[in-house]
Amino acid sequence: MELYQYIFKNNITQKNLAKDLGVSPLTVHFIVRRKSSPSLKVALALEKLTKGKVSLEELLSESDLKDYSKRGWDEL
């Protein structure tokens, strides 16, 4: 599920989501609009917060995923 769909379906605001993630509302806005990719830490937090309904694969580009797996997932 796309992040914007999760937000709409669960009737939450970007501001509240940002607070739960510990990031700015503008950061969430850019992630929702796909203007920027979240950091691995934020992507993992979103996946956990949404109970897997929004996955890493949906949040990160294929090249980001490859890059993280090359460097190792422990770089949080």
C-alpha positions in Angstrom: 0.0 0.0 0.0 1.2 3.5 -0.8 1.8 5.8 2.1 -0.8 8.3 1.0 -3.3 5.5 0.8 -2.5 4.4 4.4 -2.8 8.0 5.6 -6.2 8.4 4.0 -7.5 5.0 4.9 -6.6 5.4 8.6 -7.6 9.1 8.8 -4.3 10.4 10.2 -2.7 13.6 9.4 0.8 14.1 8.0 1.6 16.2 11.1 0.7 13.4 13.5 2.5 10.9 11.5 5.6 13.1 11.5 5.3 13.4 15.3 5.1 9.6 15.7 8.2 9.2 13.4 10.2 12.1 15.0 10.6 14.0 11.7 9.2 17.2 10.4 5.8 17.4 8.7 7.6 18.7 5.6 9.7 15.5 5.5 6.5 13.4 5.6 5.0 15.6 2.9 8.0 15.0 0.6 7.9 11.2 1.3 4.2 11.0 0.6 4.5 13.0 -2.6 7.6 11.0 -3.6 9.7 14.1 -3.8 12.3 12.4 -1.7 13.0 8.9 -0.3 13.1 8.4 3.4 16.2 7.4 5.2 16.5 3.7 6.0 15.8 4.5 9.7 12.5 6.3 8.8 11.5 3.7 6.2 11.9 1.0 8.9 10.0 3.0 11.4 7.1 3.6 8.9 7.0 -0.1 8.1 6.8 -0.9 11.8 4.3 1.8 12.5 2.0 0.7 9.7 2.4 -3.0 10.8 3.9 -3.8 7.4 1.0 -2.3 5.3 3.5 0.2 3.9 6.7 -1.8 3.2 10.3 -0.9 2.6 9.9 -1.9 -1.0 7.1 0.7 -1.4 9.1 3.4 0.4 12.5 3.0 -1.1 13.6 2.9 -4.7 15.2 -0.2 -6.1 18.6 1.5 -6.2 18.3 2.6 -2.5 17.5 -1.0 -1.5 20.5 -2.4 -3.5 22.7 0.3 -2.0 21.6 -0.5 1.6 22.1 -4.2 1.0 25.6 -3.7 -0.4 26.6 -1.5 2.6 24.8 -3.7 5.1 21.5 -3.1 6.9 23.2 -2.4 10.3 24.1 1.1 9.2 21.3 2.6 11.3 
